[in-house]
Amino acid sequence: MADRAQQQKSKLETVEPLGNRVLIRKDEDKKVTKGGIELPDSIEIPTITGRIVAVSAQVEHDDDFPIRQYDRVLFNPKNAIPVEFDPGNYLYVVPVDDLVAVFRKK
């Protein structure tokens, strides 16, 4: 019985977005401006860019949304749902309608 419980603990937990959603790891908040000015901790410039960790099956097969896993995107965080795996390790489930842009290299 104890072996079975330990096997279940050792399995990795994953999150798969459903419907028209993607899973995003938000970029770190900026603490230094482009000019090199260090911002105090009380001032925070929210970043709304991140990397797509997972795409729902529905979005993956929809030609209207040309996004893939690992794409860097700009998104509106208003409807983002945070998912905490470990303390401080957040991923966000974001509706594709809240994706504003995809960064691409040419």
Contact map, one row per residue, 1 for C-alpha under 8 A:
1111100000000000000000000000000000000000000000000000000000000000000000000000000000000000000000000000000000
1111110000000000000000000000000000000000000000000000000000000000000000000000000000000000000000000000000000
1111111000000000000000000000000000000000000000000000000000000000000000000000000000000000000000000000000000
1111111100000000000000000000000000000000000000000000000000000000000000000000000000000000000000000000000000
1111111110000000000000000000000000000000000000000000000000000000000000000000000000000000000000000000000000
0111111111000000000000000000000000000000000000000000000000000000000000000000000000000000000000000000000000
0011111111100000000000000000000000000000000000000000000000000000000000000000000000000000000000000000000000
0001111111100000000000000000000000000000000000000000000000000000000000000000000000000000000000000000000000
0000111111110000000000000000000000000000000000000000000000000000000000000000000000000000000000000000000000
0000011111110000000000000000000000000000000000000000000000000000000000000000000000000000000000000000000000
0000001111111000000000000000000000000000000000000000000000000000000000000000000000000000000000000000000000
0000000011111100000000000000000000000000000000000000000000000000000000000000000000000000000000000000000000
0000000000111110000000000000000000000000000000000000000000000000000000000000000000000000000000000000000000
0000000000011111000000000000000000000000000000000000000000000000000000000000000000000000000000000000000000
0000000000001111100000100000000000000000000000000000000000000000000000000000000000000000000000000000000000
0000000000000111110000100000000000000000000000000000011100000000000000000000000000000000000000000000000000
0000000000000011111011100000000000000000000000000000011100000000000000000000000000000000000010000000000000
0000000000000001111111000000000000000000000000000000000111000000000000000000000000000000000000000000000000
0000000000000000111110000000000000000000000000000000000111100000000000000000000000000000000000000000000000
0000000000000000011111000000000000000000000000000000000101100000000000000000000000000000000000111000000000
0000000000000000111111100000000000000000000000000000001100100000000000000000000000000000000011110000000000
0000000000000000110111110000000000000000000000000001111100100000000000000000000000000000000011110000000000
0000000000000011100011111000000000000000000000000001111000000000000000000000000000000000001111000000000000
0000000000000000000001111100000000000000000000000111110000000000000000000000000000000000001111000000000000
0000000000000000000000111110000000000000000000000111100000000000000000000000000000000000011100000000000000
0000000000000000000000011111000000000000000000111110000000000000000000000000000000000000011100000000000000
0000000000000000000000001111100000000000000000111110000000000000000000000000000000000000000000000000000000
0000000000000000000000000111110000000000000000100000000000000000000000000000000000000000000000000000000000
0000000000000000000000000011111000000000000111100000000000000000000000000000000000000000000000000000000000
0000000000000000000000000001111110000000000111100000000000000000000000000000000000000000000000000000000000
0000000000000000000000000000111110000111100110000000000000000000000000000000000000000000000000000000000000
0000000000000000000000000000011111111110000000000000000000000000000000000000000000000000000000000000000000
0000000000000000000000000000011111111110000000000000000000000000000000000000000000000000000000000000000000
0000000000000000000000000000000111111000000000000000000000000000000000000000000000000000000000000000000000
0000000000000000000000000000000111111000000000000000000000000000000000000000000000000000000000000000000000
0000000000000000000000000000000111111100000000000000000000000000000000000000000000000000000000000000000000
0000000000000000000000000000000111111110000000000000000000000000000000000000000000000000000000000000000000
0000000000000000000000000000001110011111000000000000000000000000000000000000000000000000000000000000000000
0000000000000000000000000000001110001111101100000000000000000000000000000000000000000000000000000000000000
0000000000000000000000000000001000000111111000000000000000000000000000000000000000000000000000000000000000
0000000000000000000000000000001000000011111100000000000000000000000000000000000000000000000000000000000000
0000000000000000000000000000000000000001111100000000000000000000000000000000000000000000000000000000000000
0000000000000000000000000000000000000011111110000000000000000000000000000000000000000000000000000000000000
0000000000000000000000000000111000000010111111000000000000000000000000000000000000000000000000000000000000
0000000000000000000000000000111000000000001111100000000000000000000000000000000000000000000000000000000000
0000000000000000000000000000110000000000000111110000000000000000000000000000000000000000000000000000000000
0000000000000000000000000111110000000000000011111000000000000000000000000000000000000000000000000000000000
0000000000000000000000000110000000000000000001111100000000000000000000000111100000000000000000000000000000
0000000000000000000000000110000000000000000000111110000000000000000000011110000000000000000000000000000000
0000000000000000000000011110000000000000000000011111000000000000000000011110000000000000000000000000000000
0000000000000000000000011110000000000000000000001111100000000000000011111000000000000000000000000000000000
0000000000000000000001111000000000000000000000000111111000000000000111111000000000000000000000000000000000
0000000000000000000001111000000000000000000000000011111000000000000011000000000000000000000000000000000000
0000000000000001100001110000000000000000000000000001111100000000000011000000000000000000000000000000000000
0000000000000001100011100000000000000000000000000001111110110000000110000000000000000000000000000000000000
0000000000000001111111000000000000000000000000000000011111110000000000000000000000000000000000000000000000
0000000000000000011000000000000000000000000000000000001111111000000000000000000000000000000000000000000000
0000000000000000011100000000000000000000000000000000000111111100000000000000000000000000000000000000000000
0000000000000000001111000000000000000000000000000000001111111100100000000000000000000000000000010000000000
0000000000000000000000000000000000000000000000000000001111111110101100000000000000000000000000000000000000
0000000000000000000000000000000000000000000000000000000011111110000000000000000000000000000000000000000000
0000000000000000000000000000000000000000000000000000000001111111110000000000000000000000000000000000000000
0000000000000000000000000000000000000000000000000000000000011111110000000000000000000000000000000000000000
0000000000000000000000000000000000000000000000000000000000000111110000000000000000000000000000000000000000
0000000000000000000000000000000000000000000000000000000000110111111000000000000000000000000000010000000000
0000000000000000000000000000000000000000000000000000000000000111111100000000000000000000000000000000000000
0000000000000000000000000000000000000000000000000000000000010000111110100000000000000000000000000000010000
0000000000000000000000000000000000000000000000000001001000010000011111100000000000000000000000000000000000
0000000000000000000000000000000000000000000000000011111000000000001111100000000000000000000000000000000000
0000000000000000000000000000000000000000000000000011110000000000000111110000000000000000000000000000000000
0000000000000000000000000000000000000000000000000011000000000000001111111000000000000000000000000000011100
0000000000000000000000000000000000000000000000001111000000000000000001111100000000000000000000000000011100
0000000000000000000000000000000000000000000000001111000000000000000000111110000000000000000000000011111000
0000000000000000000000000000000000000000000000011100000000000000000000011111000000000000000000000011111000
0000000000000000000000000000000000000000000000011100000000000000000000001111100000000000000000000111100000
0000000000000000000000000000000000000000000000010000000000000000000000000111111100000000000000000111000000
0000000000000000000000000000000000000000000000010000000000000000000000000011111100000000000001000100000000
0000000000000000000000000000000000000000000000000000000000000000000000000001111100000000000000000000000000
0000000000000000000000000000000000000000000000000000000000000000000000000001111110000000000001100100000000
0000000000000000000000000000000000000000000000000000000000000000000000000001111111000000000111100000000000
0000000000000000000000000000000000000000000000000000000000000000000000000000001111100000000111000000000000
0000000000000000000000000000000000000000000000000000000000000000000000000000000111110000011110000000000000
0000000000000000000000000000000000000000000000000000000000000000000000000000000011111000011110000000000000
0000000000000000000000000000000000000000000000000000000000000000000000000000000001111111111000000000000000
0000000000000000000000000000000000000000000000000000000000000000000000000000000000111110111000000000000000
0000000000000000000000000000000000000000000000000000000000000000000000000000000000011111110000000000000000
0000000000000000000000000000000000000000000000000000000000000000000000000000000000011111100000000000000000
0000000000000000000000000000000000000000000000000000000000000000000000000000000000010111110000000000000000
0000000000000000000000000000000000000000000000000000000000000000000000000000000000011111111000000000000000
0000000000000000000000001100000000000000000000000000000000000000000000000000000001111101111100000000000000
0000000000000000000000111100000000000000000000000000000000000000000000000000000001111000111110000000000000
0000000000000000000000111100000000000000000000000000000000000000000000000000000111100000011111000000000000
0000000000000000100011110000000000000000000000000000000000000000000000000000000111100000001111100000000000
0000000000000000000011110000000000000000000000000000000000000000000000000000101110000000000111110110000000
0000000000000000000111000000000000000000000000000000000000000000000000000000001100000000000011111110000000
0000000000000000000111000000000000000000000000000000000000100000100000000000000000000000000001111110000000
0000000000000000000100000000000000000000000000000000000000000000000000000000000000000000000000111111000000
0000000000000000000000000000000000000000000000000000000000000000000000000011101000000000000001111111000000
0000000000000000000000000000000000000000000000000000000000000000000000001111000000000000000001111111110000
0000000000000000000000000000000000000000000000000000000000000000000000001111000000000000000000001111110000
0000000000000000000000000000000000000000000000000000000000000000000000001110000000000000000000000011111000
0000000000000000000000000000000000000000000000000000000000000000001000111100000000000000000000000011111100
0000000000000000000000000000000000000000000000000000000000000000000000111100000000000000000000000000111110
0000000000000000000000000000000000000000000000000000000000000000000000110000000000000000000000000000011111
0000000000000000000000000000000000000000000000000000000000000000000000000000000000000000000000000000001111
0000000000000000000000000000000000000000000000000000000000000000000000000000000000000000000000000000000111
